[in-house]
Structure formats: structure tokens, C-alpha cells
Amino acid sequence: MSQTVLKVEGMSCGHCVAAVEGELTKLGVVGKVDLGKKEVAVDVSNTDVTIDQVKDAIEDQGYTVIA
């Protein structure tokens, strides 16, 4: 499994976690939010999904991907 960790601003609660992880699930991507670190770890290795698509999905939920 190859993970990419993205820094994401604006997440602060369980709803944020559910929104981001839910959207990633819709893409077919495994994602795990760490609120304390303001990070989202994603694994796109077994999919045709790109990191740019992951970033767009997170930003569509109202959060800012900074790295």
C-alpha cells in the first residue's frame, strides 16, 4: 500500500472527518483523516484515481488542501 499524506485546513470535528472520508469512499479511495495533524492519508495505488482528483474532492467539501 502506497500512501500520500495531504495537509488540509478547515477540518475541526467529526462531521469534517465524515465528509472527507465519505467523499473519498465515493471515489473508491481509502482515506483516513487525522484531525490533530490536519492531515488526510490516502491510498490510490489500486485505483485509477489521481491525487489531483482526491484534492478536488476534498476541496469540493469546503476544505483547503495546502500540500
Short mmCIF file of the C-alpha atoms (twelve columns), coordinates in Angstrom:
data_MODEL
# 
_entry.id   MODEL 
# 
loop_
_atom_site.group_PDB 
_atom_site.id 
_atom_site.type_symbol 
_atom_site.label_atom_id 
_atom_site.label_alt_id 
_atom_site.label_comp_id 
_atom_site.label_asym_id 
_atom_site.label_seq_id 
_atom_site.Cartn_x 
_atom_site.Cartn_y 
_atom_site.Cartn_z 
_atom_site.pdbx_PDB_model_num 
ATOM 1  C CA . MET A 1  0.000   0.000  0.000   1 
ATOM 2  C CA . SER A 2  1.371   3.382  -1.032  1 
ATOM 3  C CA . GLN A 3  0.043   6.313  0.947   1 
ATOM 4  C CA . THR A 4  0.116   10.008 0.215   1 
ATOM 5  C CA . VAL A 5  -0.421  12.410 3.098   1 
ATOM 6  C CA . LEU A 6  -2.125  15.702 2.336   1 
ATOM 7  C CA . LYS A 7  -2.211  18.700 4.670   1 
ATOM 8  C CA . VAL A 8  -5.761  20.009 4.844   1 
ATOM 9  C CA . GLU A 9  -7.011  23.179 6.543   1 
ATOM 10 C CA . GLY A 10 -10.511 23.723 7.886   1 
ATOM 11 C CA . MET A 11 -11.268 20.316 9.409   1 
ATOM 12 C CA . SER A 12 -12.235 20.512 13.080  1 
ATOM 13 C CA . CYS A 13 -14.825 17.887 14.044  1 
ATOM 14 C CA . GLY A 14 -16.358 14.506 13.412  1 
ATOM 15 C CA . HIS A 15 -18.592 15.936 10.699  1 
ATOM 16 C CA . CYS A 16 -15.489 17.079 8.845   1 
ATOM 17 C CA . VAL A 17 -13.993 13.596 9.098   1 
ATOM 18 C CA . ALA A 18 -17.196 12.010 7.823   1 
ATOM 19 C CA . ALA A 19 -17.499 14.493 4.947   1 
ATOM 20 C CA . VAL A 20 -13.936 13.980 3.712   1 
ATOM 21 C CA . GLU A 21 -13.749 10.216 4.236   1 
ATOM 22 C CA . GLY A 22 -17.216 9.781  2.719   1 
ATOM 23 C CA . GLU A 23 -16.297 11.699 -0.395  1 
ATOM 24 C CA . LEU A 24 -13.099 9.678  -0.802  1 
ATOM 25 C CA . THR A 25 -15.083 6.458  -0.449  1 
ATOM 26 C CA . LYS A 26 -17.330 7.615  -3.303  1 
ATOM 27 C CA . LEU A 27 -14.187 7.889  -5.439  1 
ATOM 28 C CA . GLY A 28 -13.152 4.371  -4.445  1 
ATOM 29 C CA . VAL A 29 -10.175 5.615  -2.442  1 
ATOM 30 C CA . VAL A 30 -9.143  4.576  1.053   1 
ATOM 31 C CA . GLY A 31 -8.683  7.700  3.164   1 
ATOM 32 C CA . LYS A 32 -8.026  8.383  6.836   1 
ATOM 33 C CA . VAL A 33 -8.354  11.814 8.448   1 
ATOM 34 C CA . ASP A 34 -6.162  12.852 11.394  1 
ATOM 35 C CA . LEU A 35 -7.743  15.991 12.859  1 
ATOM 36 C CA . GLY A 36 -4.887  16.638 15.274  1 
ATOM 37 C CA . LYS A 37 -2.320  16.764 12.498  1 
ATOM 38 C CA . LYS A 38 -4.730  18.333 9.968   1 
ATOM 39 C CA . GLU A 39 -3.846  15.549 7.542   1 
ATOM 40 C CA . VAL A 40 -5.574  13.125 5.236   1 
ATOM 41 C CA . ALA A 41 -3.729  9.932  4.333   1 
ATOM 42 C CA . VAL A 42 -4.938  8.435  1.060   1 
ATOM 43 C CA . ASP A 43 -4.100  5.308  -0.886  1 
ATOM 44 C CA . VAL A 44 -4.780  5.462  -4.611  1 
ATOM 45 C CA . SER A 45 -2.417  2.645  -5.571  1 
ATOM 46 C CA . ASN A 46 -5.174  0.193  -6.557  1 
ATOM 47 C CA . THR A 47 -7.360  2.711  -8.398  1 
ATOM 48 C CA . ASP A 48 -7.394  4.898  -11.497 1 
ATOM 49 C CA . VAL A 49 -7.937  7.943  -9.258  1 
ATOM 50 C CA . THR A 50 -5.249  10.635 -9.299  1 
ATOM 51 C CA . ILE A 51 -4.072  12.708 -6.359  1 
ATOM 52 C CA . ASP A 52 -5.469  15.783 -8.134  1 
ATOM 53 C CA . GLN A 53 -8.913  14.147 -8.151  1 
ATOM 54 C CA . VAL A 54 -8.539  13.440 -4.427  1 
ATOM 55 C CA . LYS A 55 -7.585  17.066 -3.775  1 
ATOM 56 C CA . ASP A 56 -10.560 18.288 -5.812  1 
ATOM 57 C CA . ALA A 57 -12.930 16.002 -3.875  1 
ATOM 58 C CA . ILE A 58 -11.639 17.325 -0.542  1 
ATOM 59 C CA . GLU A 59 -11.871 20.945 -1.701  1 
ATOM 60 C CA . ASP A 60 -15.408 20.329 -3.013  1 
ATOM 61 C CA . GLN A 61 -16.335 19.593 0.622   1 
ATOM 62 C CA . GLY A 62 -15.159 23.087 1.605   1 
ATOM 63 C CA . TYR A 63 -11.652 22.355 2.887   1 
ATOM 64 C CA . THR A 64 -8.313  23.656 1.640   1 
ATOM 65 C CA . VAL A 65 -5.563  21.253 0.587   1 
ATOM 66 C CA . ILE A 66 -2.276  23.041 1.261   1 
ATOM 67 C CA . ALA A 67 0.186   20.267 0.439   1 
# 
